[in-house]
Amino acid sequence: MNTSDFTFDLPECLIAQHPSAERETSRLMTLNRASHEKRLLHVTDLPDVLDAGDILVFNNSRVRPARLSGIALQTGAQVEFLLLKRLDEWTWQAMASRTKRRRIGSRYRFADGRQAEITEAAGEYRTLRFDMPIDDAWLDRYGHIPLPPYIKRPDTPEDRERYQTVYAAITGSTAAPTAGLHFTETLLSRLTNKKIETAFITLHVGMGTFLPVRAERIEDHIMHEEFFHIDEETASLIERAKAEGRRIIAVGTTSARALESAWSNGRLMRGDHATALFIYPGYEFKVIGGLFTNFHTPKSSLLMLVSAFAGREFIMESYHEAIQHEFRFFSYGDAMLIL
């Protein structure tokens, strides 16, 4: 299957640059995989769409404010880094602006005077060794929220709140699990009152999630690796629901990938694991029976995942209809529920 099969033309005005006024007021397109029926609703309608006994599985990873602006000591140029992974208390894997110019031995000065040197360079990644430990408290003070590149503005104080889910608990993501941005405490309470259960997993979202598939054939794409954790309570709940024939609905593609990756011999693996699972049409889903998600970028592995779940033609048809109805796309955009 060709990567070009997963592209579409999107007017730039439909790429959401800001969050909706209220989280749950975002629009919602529901898709029925069996009947191909579509409905245009709002996220606040979700409790009326789902059935008692359904289980929503959320990703509770928290976005780290890991975008840093530094000054190159050799040239005085301003350089932007995105810290991706802590290797130890002094050292981080990072991506940098104008990557090819960021050579081993280059040094940079950051907020409060601390400095860092590039000690390794591999492809688009750089290893930064700081002269003092960099922890989450320092990043909370000096770092910026790493908004995706299609949001053409600087981050603001509002993004500190709105680019996090209300249930975010464990810091480690480079980007938000954006499907969860639509939920509020009020909406979660309404779901509970409807006897719709909730469960939480943790998958720390990496930048590779949002990168386009560059291989001409999707089968040649190598998926990035991400780390996830499933605790005993969540695993037992989902196994019991599967045995009872209840519907498990992943909130976001990250939750879907974690659940599908962890399923083995009729059980979910507990504890810490890594996944490089690439889900595209032809994949047979083992766990989820529903997916709540945003509208994704062309040629992305995320668009391929939802196409695997609902069928490529049905998804592409639905995307074109969403464009006609002026739905808002991508991270701060509207939502889709596939059942």
Rosetta silent file (secondary structure, phi, psi, omega in degrees, C-alpha in Angstrom):
SEQUENCE: MNTSDFTFDLPECLIAQHPSAERETSRLMTLNRASHEKRLLHVTDLPDVLDAGDILVFNNSRVRPARLSGIALQTGAQVEFLLLKRLDEWTWQAMASRTKRRRIGSRYRFADGRQAEITEAAGEYRTLRFDMPIDDAWLDRYGHIPLPPYIKRPDTPEDRERYQTVYAAITGSTAAPTAGLHFTETLLSRLTNKKIETAFITLHVGMGTFLPVRAERIEDHIMHEEFFHIDEETASLIERAKAEGRRIIAVGTTSARALESAWSNGRLMRGDHATALFIYPGYEFKVIGGLFTNFHTPKSSLLMLVSAFAGREFIMESYHEAIQHEFRFFSYGDAMLIL
SCORE:     score description
SCORE:     0.000 S_00000001
   1 L     0.000  137.582 -175.000    0.000    0.000    0.000 S_00000001
   2 E   -88.998  143.798  176.263    1.352    3.416   -0.950 S_00000001
   3 H   -60.090  -32.355 -179.280    1.842    6.300    1.483 S_00000001
   4 H   -64.930  -14.138  176.813    0.240    8.568   -1.122 S_00000001
   5 H   -72.246   -8.462 -174.838   -3.049    6.737   -0.474 S_00000001
   6 H  -119.134   40.076  177.641   -3.229    8.585    2.850 S_00000001
   7 L  -119.065  159.104  177.051   -3.066   12.185    1.759 S_00000001
   8 L  -158.829  157.452  179.230   -5.743   14.859    1.445 S_00000001
   9 L   -92.546  125.886 -177.461   -5.939   18.575    0.764 S_00000001
  10 L  -124.120  121.408  174.374   -6.734   20.658    3.821 S_00000001
  11 L   -58.520  134.781 -176.395   -7.403   24.410    3.759 S_00000001
  12 H   -58.979  -28.681 -178.263   -4.920   26.058    6.088 S_00000001
  13 H   -66.300  -14.621  179.926   -7.759   27.912    7.821 S_00000001
  14 H   -93.940   -0.470  175.111   -8.998   24.580    9.241 S_00000001
  15 E   -83.767  110.618 -174.116   -5.755   23.856   11.113 S_00000001
  16 L   -63.448  122.444  178.786   -6.676   24.825   14.682 S_00000001
  17 L   -95.310  -17.203  179.859   -4.251   27.423   16.015 S_00000001
  18 L  -139.484  155.626  175.427   -5.912   27.742   19.427 S_00000001
  19 L   -67.964  161.202  174.847   -7.978   25.418   21.618 S_00000001
  20 L   -64.070  162.974 -177.112  -11.760   25.695   21.607 S_00000001
  21 L   -56.855  -41.632  175.213  -13.327   28.081   24.119 S_00000001
  22 L  -132.207  143.286 -173.114  -14.222   25.113   26.352 S_00000001
  23 H   -53.626  -52.183 -170.938  -12.759   21.638   26.056 S_00000001
  24 H   -83.167    1.748  176.872  -15.970   19.650   25.639 S_00000001
  25 H   -85.785   -2.109  176.124  -17.591   22.097   23.218 S_00000001
  26 L   -58.244  151.399  177.980  -15.441   20.765   20.372 S_00000001
  27 E   -74.935  155.764 -176.949  -17.365   19.178   17.522 S_00000001
  28 E  -136.646  124.834  171.239  -17.597   15.409   17.261 S_00000001
  29 E  -102.449  124.429  176.616  -18.081   13.234   14.190 S_00000001
  30 E  -103.144  139.420  179.776  -19.229    9.705   15.017 S_00000001
  31 E  -122.696  131.915  173.897  -18.629    6.833   12.599 S_00000001
  32 L  -102.734  115.980 -174.684  -20.336    3.447   12.664 S_00000001
  33 L   -66.840  -29.814 -177.134  -18.026    0.882   11.088 S_00000001
  34 L   -79.160  -47.487 -175.306  -20.853   -1.579   10.349 S_00000001
  35 L   -94.944  -13.192 -174.019  -23.473    0.743    8.839 S_00000001
  36 L    62.608   21.987  174.973  -21.128    3.539    7.676 S_00000001
  37 L   -74.991  140.906  175.230  -23.528    5.990    9.320 S_00000001
  38 E  -119.968  144.717  174.250  -22.034    9.364   10.302 S_00000001
  39 E  -132.848  142.572  178.057  -23.397   11.844   12.843 S_00000001
  40 E  -106.703  110.698 -174.600  -22.262   15.411   13.534 S_00000001
  41 E  -130.909 -158.273  172.627  -22.421   16.121   17.257 S_00000001
  42 E  -129.977  157.295 -178.260  -20.344   17.723   20.024 S_00000001
  43 H   -58.096  -32.690  179.197  -18.027   16.116   22.551 S_00000001
  44 H   -62.099  -17.156  177.713  -20.493   17.030   25.305 S_00000001
  45 H   -81.611   -4.597 -171.337  -22.899   14.523   23.678 S_00000001
  46 H   -54.741  -44.116  179.926  -20.515   11.621   24.345 S_00000001
  47 H   -59.616  -26.390  179.593  -22.363   10.146   27.364 S_00000001
  48 H   -81.906  -17.314 -178.113  -25.487    9.858   25.203 S_00000001
  49 H   -89.605  -35.227 -176.253  -23.623    8.074   22.423 S_00000001
  50 L   -85.407  165.508 -178.609  -21.865    5.435   24.515 S_00000001
  51 L  -105.270  148.254  171.100  -23.449    2.470   26.301 S_00000001
  52 L   -55.959  136.003 -177.541  -23.420    1.598   29.989 S_00000001
  53 L    97.724  -18.159  173.740  -20.623   -0.893   30.530 S_00000001
  54 L   -61.598  152.425  176.930  -18.312    0.641   27.926 S_00000001
  55 E  -122.555  123.573  173.842  -14.771    1.289   29.125 S_00000001
  56 E   -95.884  128.578 -179.011  -12.805    4.383   28.075 S_00000001
  57 E  -111.875  116.076 -175.398   -9.029    3.956   28.311 S_00000001
  58 E  -104.200  151.957  172.299   -7.075    7.206   28.703 S_00000001
  59 E   -97.804  114.119 -174.971   -3.365    7.989   28.438 S_00000001
  60 L   -95.043   20.772  176.027   -2.394    9.949   31.575 S_00000001
  61 E   -66.720  145.061 -179.031    1.073   11.012   30.385 S_00000001
  62 E  -108.515  138.900 -179.311    1.925   14.666   31.042 S_00000001
  63 E   -76.042  132.351  177.010    3.703   16.909   28.526 S_00000001
  64 L   -87.971  130.982  176.328    7.096   18.166   29.630 S_00000001
  65 L   -74.076   76.017 -164.922    7.793   21.882   28.837 S_00000001
  66 L  -108.080   15.590  174.872   10.984   20.798   27.139 S_00000001
  67 E   -92.339  122.168 -174.304   11.467   23.363   24.371 S_00000001
  68 E  -121.550  142.685  173.484   14.501   25.519   25.196 S_00000001
  69 E  -106.924  125.768 -179.386   16.022   28.575   23.558 S_00000001
  70 E  -127.245  167.871  177.841   19.792   28.827   23.796 S_00000001
  71 E  -113.796  125.651  176.616   22.625   31.014   22.498 S_00000001
  72 E   -69.353  122.321 -176.198   25.497   29.447   20.552 S_00000001
  73 L   -66.137  -30.477 -176.973   28.693   30.536   22.335 S_00000001
  74 L   -75.671  -35.371 -171.343   30.760   30.442   19.129 S_00000001
  75 L  -119.750  -17.461 -175.638   28.437   32.559   16.948 S_00000001
  76 L    80.503    3.323 -179.442   25.870   34.230   19.195 S_00000001
  77 L   -72.376  147.291  175.432   23.055   32.676   17.136 S_00000001
  78 E   -85.405  132.351 -174.360   19.819   31.760   18.855 S_00000001
  79 E  -130.395  138.624  178.700   19.142   28.027   18.712 S_00000001
  80 E  -106.383  134.568  176.193   16.078   26.058   19.740 S_00000001
  81 E  -121.164  148.098  171.762   16.294   22.604   21.303 S_00000001
  82 E  -120.898  112.789  179.299   13.598   20.116   22.158 S_00000001
  83 E   -76.282  123.056 -174.409   14.616   17.746   24.939 S_00000001
  84 E  -100.641  -40.963 -172.152   13.229   14.317   24.117 S_00000001
  85 E  -151.690  129.723  176.692   14.633   11.878   26.644 S_00000001
  86 E   -78.474  120.621  178.401   16.611   12.157   29.863 S_00000001
  87 L   -89.713  -38.644  167.105   19.671    9.904   29.634 S_00000001
  88 L  -156.424 -174.993 -173.223   20.928   10.862   33.095 S_00000001
  89 L   -66.344  -16.569  179.690   20.548   13.935   35.319 S_00000001
  90 L  -103.160  -20.377 -162.386   23.070   15.875   33.199 S_00000001
  91 E  -125.536  136.736 -179.221   22.390   14.497   29.715 S_00000001
  92 E  -133.596  144.532  164.896   19.438   14.588   27.323 S_00000001
  93 E   -80.525  138.070 -173.995   18.653   13.316   23.844 S_00000001
  94 E  -145.372  164.029  165.675   17.378   16.313   21.858 S_00000001
  95 E  -114.698  153.695 -174.135   16.373   17.690   18.491 S_00000001
  96 E  -137.393  153.155  173.283   17.645   21.096   17.378 S_00000001
  97 L   -68.874  147.328 -177.712   16.842   23.819   14.883 S_00000001
  98 L    47.558   60.749 -168.164   19.083   23.804   11.803 S_00000001
  99 H   -52.743  -43.068 -173.476   20.241   20.363   12.824 S_00000001
 100 H   -62.788  -23.061  178.920   23.220   20.040   10.466 S_00000001
 101 H   -82.184   -9.351 -176.367   24.877   23.072   12.062 S_00000001
 102 L   -92.079   88.196 -172.619   24.719   21.503   15.531 S_00000001
 103 L   -97.461  158.577  176.821   28.071   19.721   15.599 S_00000001
 104 L   -57.511  133.559 -179.096   29.845   17.756   18.314 S_00000001
 105 L    96.669  -15.667  177.847   31.714   20.159   20.594 S_00000001
 106 L   -67.293  141.706 -177.295   29.339   23.102   20.015 S_00000001
 107 E  -121.844  150.185 -174.520   28.367   24.841   23.256 S_00000001
 108 E  -139.636  147.598  177.150   25.225   26.763   24.178 S_00000001
 109 E  -110.850  135.758 -177.430   24.063   28.996   27.025 S_00000001
 110 L  -118.965 -174.497 -179.454   20.529   28.739   28.403 S_00000001
 111 H   -54.541  146.130 -178.635   18.358   30.478   30.986 S_00000001
 112 H    63.254   14.384  171.410   20.008   31.242   34.373 S_00000001
 113 H    90.396  -10.016 -178.112   23.425   30.887   32.749 S_00000001
 114 L   -70.634  152.821 -172.986   23.805   27.141   32.625 S_00000001
 115 E  -123.056  163.490  177.363   25.508   25.720   29.557 S_00000001
 116 E  -146.215  152.951  178.500   25.471   22.535   27.502 S_00000001
 117 E  -123.876  141.800  173.177   27.700   20.865   24.922 S_00000001
 118 E   -78.300  120.432 -177.697   26.763   18.557   22.072 S_00000001
 119 E  -107.283  -18.724  177.737   28.594   15.300   22.747 S_00000001
 120 E  -145.569  150.351  176.236   26.983   13.049   20.140 S_00000001
 121 E  -138.086  124.139  179.877   25.234   13.512   16.794 S_00000001
 122 E  -141.523  104.750 -179.288   23.151   10.805   15.110 S_00000001
 123 L    61.702 -125.688 -179.109   20.871   11.751   12.229 S_00000001
 124 L   -88.227    1.334 -177.064   18.343   14.326   13.440 S_00000001
 125 E  -103.622  148.050  175.741   19.174   13.695   17.099 S_00000001
 126 E  -130.593  146.097  174.457   21.786   15.391   19.299 S_00000001
 127 E  -102.183  122.519 -179.164   23.029   14.514   22.769 S_00000001
 128 E  -106.146  124.496  176.584   23.269   17.532   25.074 S_00000001
 129 E  -108.673  112.311 -178.444   25.480   17.374   28.179 S_00000001
 130 E   -84.945  158.902  179.041   24.653   20.190   30.638 S_00000001
 131 L   -87.727   -3.688  174.775   27.047   21.618   33.209 S_00000001
 132 L  -143.646  155.841  179.002   24.361   21.291   35.892 S_00000001
 133 L   -61.489  143.227  176.650   21.524   18.806   36.387 S_00000001
 134 L  -114.647  113.311  179.928   18.322   19.544   34.436 S_00000001
 135 L  -117.281  177.905 -176.603   15.191   18.372   36.231 S_00000001
 136 H   -66.209  -30.384  178.317   11.465   18.869   35.682 S_00000001
 137 H   -64.854  -40.375  178.113   11.335   21.732   38.178 S_00000001
 138 H   -67.098  -41.715  178.890   13.894   23.687   36.130 S_00000001
 139 H   -65.442  -37.053  177.055   12.015   22.919   32.904 S_00000001
 140 H   -60.509  -31.727 -178.080    8.737   24.037   34.495 S_00000001
 141 H   -84.304  -41.458 -171.133   10.381   27.382   35.197 S_00000001
 142 H  -112.907  -15.813 -176.862   12.393   27.963   32.024 S_00000001
 143 L   -83.259  166.959  178.106   11.039   25.592   29.376 S_00000001
 144 E  -119.374  152.361  176.851    8.272   26.162   26.851 S_00000001
 145 L   -66.894  129.276 -177.104    5.396   23.911   25.812 S_00000001
 146 L   -82.691   76.366  177.304    6.430   22.108   22.585 S_00000001
 147 L   -62.931  147.786  179.127    3.503   22.987   20.359 S_00000001
 148 L   -63.045  155.917 -175.985    3.475   21.123   17.015 S_00000001
 149 L   -65.139  -20.097  178.606    5.008   22.944   14.015 S_00000001
 150 L   -80.165   -5.607  169.993    1.631   23.389   12.301 S_00000001
 151 L   -91.697  105.957 -168.221    0.587   25.731   15.141 S_00000001
 152 L   -91.492   61.098  177.926    2.121   28.908   13.771 S_00000001
 153 L  -160.887  160.276  173.642    2.493   30.957   16.938 S_00000001
 154 L   -70.055  156.576  175.065    4.570   31.040   20.124 S_00000001
 155 L   -71.215  154.835 -177.648    3.248   29.170   23.126 S_00000001
 156 L  -126.679  168.843  175.248    1.329   31.190   25.710 S_00000001
 157 H   -56.088  -32.036  178.633    0.469   30.719   29.408 S_00000001
 158 H   -59.925  -36.602 -178.433   -2.884   29.300   28.255 S_00000001
 159 H   -65.305  -25.859  177.750   -1.063   26.422   26.559 S_00000001
 160 H   -57.742  -33.072  178.401    0.424   25.373   29.903 S_00000001
 161 H   -94.094  -48.066 -168.964   -3.090   24.286   30.855 S_00000001
 162 H   -79.411  -17.486  175.135   -4.826   23.529   27.563 S_00000001
 163 L   -94.739   22.085  170.532   -2.045   21.432   26.025 S_00000001
 164 L  -126.824  146.721  170.626   -2.391   19.042   28.974 S_00000001
 165 L   -74.045  156.074 -178.789   -5.254   16.672   29.693 S_00000001
 166 L   -69.483  -17.152 -178.999   -7.119   17.371   32.945 S_00000001
 167 L  -107.007   10.726  179.632   -6.044   13.927   34.212 S_00000001
 168 L   -56.971  131.592 -173.285   -2.349   14.191   33.212 S_00000001
 169 L  -133.039  -30.712 -171.740   -0.338   12.639   36.035 S_00000001
 170 E  -123.633  113.859 -174.498    3.049   11.293   34.940 S_00000001
 171 E   -71.346  137.767  175.863    5.508   13.610   33.164 S_00000001
 172 E   167.481   -8.569 -176.766    7.346   12.291   30.142 S_00000001
 173 E   -88.704  147.924  173.502    5.670   13.181   26.833 S_00000001
 174 L   -89.602  -21.829  178.100    7.111   15.412   24.136 S_00000001
 175 L  -141.562  155.126 -176.812    3.640   15.989   22.689 S_00000001
 176 L   -74.189  145.058  165.481    0.162   15.765   24.156 S_00000001
 177 L   -75.283   88.645 -157.863   -2.069   12.711   23.728 S_00000001
 178 H   -69.754  -22.606  178.275   -4.438   15.139   22.057 S_00000001
 179 H   -59.222  -33.011 -177.984   -7.664   13.101   21.986 S_00000001
 180 H   -75.394  -10.440 -178.586   -7.830   13.521   25.747 S_00000001
 181 H   -64.948  -16.906 -176.320   -7.715   17.321   25.545 S_00000001
 182 H   -81.825  -11.886 -171.634  -11.506   17.344   25.006 S_00000001
 183 L   -92.629  141.786  175.415  -12.376   15.891   28.411 S_00000001
 184 L  -119.960  166.567  175.924  -13.283   17.877   31.534 S_00000001
 185 H   -60.425  -37.136  178.966  -13.918   16.771   35.110 S_00000001
 186 H   -63.771  -45.677  179.555  -17.608   17.465   34.485 S_00000001
 187 H   -63.904  -41.230  178.551  -17.700   15.279   31.386 S_00000001
 188 H   -61.654  -38.799  177.755  -15.847   12.490   33.186 S_00000001
 189 H   -65.863  -40.201  178.471  -18.424   12.647   36.000 S_00000001
 190 H   -64.340  -37.483  177.288  -21.277   12.453   33.507 S_00000001
 191 H   -64.640  -42.478  178.278  -19.687    9.385   31.935 S_00000001
 192 H   -62.207  -42.068  179.638  -19.378    7.744   35.365 S_00000001
 193 H   -63.609  -26.022  177.497  -23.028    8.515   36.121 S_00000001
 194 L   -83.498    1.691 -177.230  -23.929    6.735   32.860 S_00000001
 195 L    66.096   33.518  169.931  -22.011    3.691   34.209 S_00000001
 196 L   -95.961  120.767 -174.385  -19.282    4.110   31.604 S_00000001
 197 E   -85.717  156.392  177.451  -16.033    3.049   33.248 S_00000001
 198 E  -125.035  146.733  176.759  -12.659    4.737   32.875 S_00000001
 199 E  -141.568  158.713 -175.472   -9.163    3.295   33.033 S_00000001
 200 E  -130.101  134.788  168.206   -5.698    4.798   32.646 S_00000001
 201 E  -120.570  171.010  176.071   -2.489    3.673   31.003 S_00000001
 202 E  -126.057  118.768  170.263    0.709    5.700   30.524 S_00000001
 203 E  -129.741  119.150 -179.335    2.442    6.022   27.163 S_00000001
 204 L   -80.307  116.024 -171.584    5.004    8.797   26.832 S_00000001
 205 L   -78.279  127.466  176.977    4.437   10.341   23.414 S_00000001
 206 L  -100.824  168.218 -178.962    7.532   10.954   21.293 S_00000001
 207 H   -64.056  -27.960 -178.713    7.979   13.274   18.326 S_00000001
 208 H   -60.211  -24.347  178.876    7.991   10.303   15.966 S_00000001
 209 H   -56.520  -36.985 -171.189    4.258    9.898   16.555 S_00000001
 210 H  -101.438   -2.334 -179.010    3.532   13.025   14.518 S_00000001
 211 L   -75.752  144.822  177.563    6.166   12.737   11.795 S_00000001
 212 E   -68.312  152.733  173.304    4.938   11.859    8.286 S_00000001
 213 L   -76.293  121.186 -173.911    5.675    8.431    6.873 S_00000001
 214 L   -97.320  -17.155  177.851    8.419    9.087    4.334 S_00000001
 215 L   -67.054  145.279  179.813    8.712    5.623    2.782 S_00000001
 216 L   -66.627  -39.140  175.721    6.935    5.279   -0.563 S_00000001
 217 E  -105.372  131.561 -175.156    5.345    2.026    0.601 S_00000001
 218 H   -63.871  -26.965 -179.930    3.944    2.085    4.111 S_00000001
 219 H   -64.351  -18.433 -178.564    5.214   -1.451    4.732 S_00000001
 220 H   -90.435   -3.796 -178.918    8.774   -0.059    4.526 S_00000001
 221 L   -74.393  135.717  175.694    8.233    2.472    7.332 S_00000001
 222 L  -102.618  118.492 -176.110   10.106    1.807   10.571 S_00000001
 223 L   -76.153  144.218  174.229    8.080    2.924   13.570 S_00000001
 224 L   -69.654  161.489  179.482    9.684    4.846   16.422 S_00000001
 225 L   -99.693  137.813  175.656    9.790    3.270   19.877 S_00000001
 226 E  -132.620  154.639 -175.083    7.724    4.574   22.784 S_00000001
 227 E  -107.235  139.926 -179.315    7.517    3.440   26.398 S_00000001
 228 E  -140.483  162.989  179.730    4.311    2.584   28.226 S_00000001
 229 E  -137.789  133.960  174.392    3.086    1.267   31.566 S_00000001
 230 E  -126.065  123.825 -177.959   -0.074   -0.669   32.418 S_00000001
 231 L   -89.041  172.452 -176.025   -0.872   -1.317   36.062 S_00000001
 232 H   -61.898  -41.318 -177.129   -2.637   -4.293   37.601 S_00000001
 233 H   -61.767  -47.370  179.937   -5.932   -2.466   38.147 S_00000001
 234 H   -66.192  -44.169 -178.423   -6.276   -1.383   34.526 S_00000001
 235 H   -61.634  -43.755 -179.332   -5.144   -4.725   33.128 S_00000001
 236 H   -65.088  -41.036  179.640   -7.599   -6.686   35.288 S_00000001
 237 H   -61.158  -45.346 -177.589  -10.476   -4.347   34.392 S_00000001
 238 H   -70.047  -40.236  177.429   -9.861   -4.688   30.658 S_00000001
 239 H   -62.342  -40.813  178.923   -9.405   -8.458   30.803 S_00000001
 240 H   -65.638  -42.518  179.167  -12.672   -8.796   32.720 S_00000001
 241 H   -63.579  -41.359  177.840  -14.485   -6.540   30.251 S_00000001
 242 H   -60.582  -43.034 -178.829  -13.149   -8.547   27.294 S_00000001
 243 H   -64.956  -30.429 -178.827  -14.364  -11.763   28.907 S_00000001
 244 L   -89.938    0.050  178.114  -17.800  -10.200   29.430 S_00000001
 245 L    75.550   20.444  179.078  -18.011   -8.961   25.852 S_00000001
 246 L   -84.799  159.893 -173.483  -18.016   -5.280   26.825 S_00000001
 247 L   -89.110  129.975  177.161  -16.642   -2.599   24.516 S_00000001
 248 E  -106.391  120.445 -174.925  -13.184   -1.152   25.161 S_00000001
 249 E  -114.712  116.691  177.970  -12.740    2.300   23.652 S_00000001
 250 E   -79.290  129.530  173.085   -9.253    3.772   23.383 S_00000001
 251 E   -92.137   95.671 -179.939   -9.073    7.514   23.896 S_00000001
 252 L   100.397  152.641  179.048   -6.371    8.374   21.397 S_00000001
 253 H   -66.987  -27.386  179.061   -4.078    6.411   19.139 S_00000001
 254 H   -66.577  -43.346  176.873   -1.469    6.224   21.921 S_00000001
 255 H   -62.576  -40.758  179.892   -3.871    4.302   24.173 S_00000001
 256 H   -61.145  -46.120 -178.372   -4.764    2.067   21.230 S_00000001
 257 H   -64.575  -40.468  179.908   -1.126    1.256   20.463 S_00000001
 258 H   -63.659  -46.565 -178.826   -0.326    0.510   24.096 S_00000001
 259 H   -64.025  -45.242 -178.995   -3.301   -1.832   24.516 S_00000001
 260 H   -66.636  -35.134  179.695   -2.699   -3.645   21.244 S_00000001
 261 H   -69.456  -32.852 -172.799    1.018   -3.975   21.985 S_00000001
 262 H   -86.735  -10.815 -175.305    0.421   -5.374   25.474 S_00000001
 263 E   -79.236  124.603 -178.385   -2.131   -8.057   24.521 S_00000001
 264 E  -150.315  121.682  177.142   -0.637  -11.548   24.576 S_00000001
 265 L    54.356   41.913  175.188   -2.362  -14.907   24.867 S_00000001
 266 L    80.308    9.952  179.861   -5.613  -13.407   26.069 S_00000001
 267 E  -137.562  159.474  173.500   -4.055  -11.196   28.738 S_00000001
 268 E   -95.449  133.465  175.185   -2.525   -7.718   29.039 S_00000001
 269 L   -68.344  135.845  176.739    1.112   -7.488   30.029 S_00000001
 270 L   -92.323  162.238  171.377    1.605   -5.557   33.251 S_00000001
 271 E    86.784 -156.288 -174.355    4.381   -3.118   34.097 S_00000001
 272 E   -92.697  133.724  179.797    6.827   -1.213   31.884 S_00000001
 273 E  -147.573  166.762  175.166    7.222   -2.057   28.203 S_00000001
 274 E  -120.418  148.623  177.857    8.322   -0.534   24.898 S_00000001
 275 E  -136.916  139.444  169.835    6.450   -0.635   21.617 S_00000001
 276 L  -125.334   28.831 -177.804    7.331    0.044   18.016 S_00000001
 277 L   -66.392  126.302  177.581    4.040   -1.376   16.748 S_00000001
 278 L  -109.174  112.779 -177.718    2.998    0.145   13.415 S_00000001
 279 L  -101.665  118.962  178.054   -0.731   -0.298   12.825 S_00000001
 280 L  -142.155  169.199 -174.163   -1.907    0.114    9.241 S_00000001
 281 L   -50.252  132.748 -173.682   -4.688   -1.411    7.093 S_00000001
 282 L   111.932  -19.406  178.548   -4.634   -5.172    7.319 S_00000001
 283 L   -70.893  139.054  176.881   -3.921   -5.197   11.052 S_00000001
 284 L  -101.985  114.867 -177.791   -6.373   -7.262   13.133 S_00000001
 285 L   -72.285  138.610 -175.187   -7.293   -5.492   16.367 S_00000001
 286 L  -107.604  -24.703 -171.185   -7.227   -7.668   19.468 S_00000001
 287 L  -118.701  -54.490 -168.026   -8.405   -5.358   22.255 S_00000001
 288 L   -81.309  145.381  174.589  -10.209   -2.196   21.240 S_00000001
 289 L  -119.249    5.430  178.027  -13.774   -2.019   19.963 S_00000001
 290 E  -162.394  157.995 -177.985  -13.909    1.743   19.664 S_00000001
 291 E  -145.370  122.384  173.238  -11.601    4.711   19.160 S_00000001
 292 E  -103.755  122.853 -170.905  -12.013    8.350   20.192 S_00000001
 293 E  -152.558  167.757  173.802   -9.454   10.432   18.323 S_00000001
 294 E   -88.799 -179.814  173.427   -8.654   13.750   16.655 S_00000001
 295 L   -90.196  129.914 -166.921   -8.314   14.407   12.918 S_00000001
 296 L  -104.555  165.233 -176.550   -4.765   13.594   11.882 S_00000001
 297 L   -73.539  152.508  177.440   -2.169   14.951    9.480 S_00000001
 298 L   -59.266  146.241  174.812   -1.780   13.557    5.941 S_00000001
 299 L    61.795   19.688 -179.952    0.609   10.618    5.476 S_00000001
 300 E   -92.617  154.801  176.022    0.936   10.118    9.248 S_00000001
 301 H   -64.047  -24.796  179.121    1.069    6.775   11.026 S_00000001
 302 H   -68.541  -43.218  177.269   -1.908    8.039   13.065 S_00000001
 303 H   -63.833  -35.402  178.386   -4.082    8.382    9.953 S_00000001
 304 H   -68.610  -35.396  178.288   -3.000    4.888    8.943 S_00000001
 305 H   -64.823  -48.162 -179.307   -3.999    3.520   12.347 S_00000001
 306 H   -66.716  -29.846  175.725   -7.531    4.940   12.183 S_00000001
 307 H   -68.362  -34.856  175.429   -7.771    3.683    8.602 S_00000001
 308 H   -64.657  -34.006 -176.429   -6.853    0.216    9.832 S_00000001
 309 H   -79.457  -37.806 -173.328   -9.657    0.421   12.380 S_00000001
 310 H  -115.468   -8.558 -176.146  -12.437    1.806   10.181 S_00000001
 311 L    99.140  130.809 -174.073  -11.258    1.195    6.617 S_00000001
 312 H   -60.612  -46.829 -176.207   -9.220    3.579    4.479 S_00000001
 313 H   -63.651  -40.601  179.916  -12.008    4.551    2.077 S_00000001
 314 H   -65.586  -40.776  179.173  -14.480    5.227    4.897 S_00000001
 315 H   -67.192  -46.955 -178.209  -11.952    7.344    6.791 S_00000001
 316 H   -64.524  -37.834  174.800  -10.889    9.368    3.762 S_00000001
 317 H   -61.473  -41.423 -179.290  -14.541    9.935    2.845 S_00000001
 318 H   -69.070  -36.558  176.992  -15.205   11.093    6.424 S_00000001
 319 H   -63.901  -42.777  179.259  -12.218   13.433    6.377 S_00000001
 320 H   -64.338  -37.778  177.464  -13.475   15.067    3.176 S_00000001
 321 H   -67.298  -39.148  177.392  -16.904   15.474    4.755 S_00000001
 322 H   -61.570  -38.473  177.143  -15.310   17.005    7.861 S_00000001
 323 H   -64.440  -43.132  179.083  -13.537   19.512    5.621 S_00000001
 324 H   -61.118  -34.283 -179.764  -16.822   20.386    3.906 S_00000001
 325 L   -91.935    8.352  175.545  -18.392   21.010    7.328 S_00000001
 326 L    57.846   43.353  168.785  -15.347   23.046    8.407 S_00000001
 327 L   -64.867  153.793  176.662  -14.265   20.849   11.281 S_00000001
 328 L   -91.337  136.408 -172.013  -11.057   21.980   13.002 S_00000001
 329 E  -108.025  156.955  170.672   -8.071   19.694   12.441 S_00000001
 330 L    75.457 -154.247 -162.095   -5.057   18.379   14.371 S_00000001
 331 L   -56.086  -45.490 -179.672   -3.966   18.848   17.991 S_00000001
 332 L   -96.519   15.917 -173.982   -6.323   21.653   19.059 S_00000001
 333 L   -91.829 -162.885 -176.528   -9.031   20.565   16.621 S_00000001
 334 L   -83.713 -177.465 -169.429  -12.277   18.617   16.759 S_00000001
 335 E  -125.836  163.710  177.762  -12.808   14.919   17.456 S_00000001
 336 E  -133.852  137.261  174.231  -13.983   11.674   15.883 S_00000001
 337 E  -118.910  120.798 -179.183  -15.536    8.641   17.592 S_00000001
 338 E  -110.467  120.400 -179.055  -15.345    5.354   15.692 S_00000001
 339 L  -123.419    0.000    0.000  -17.532    2.500   16.938 S_00000001
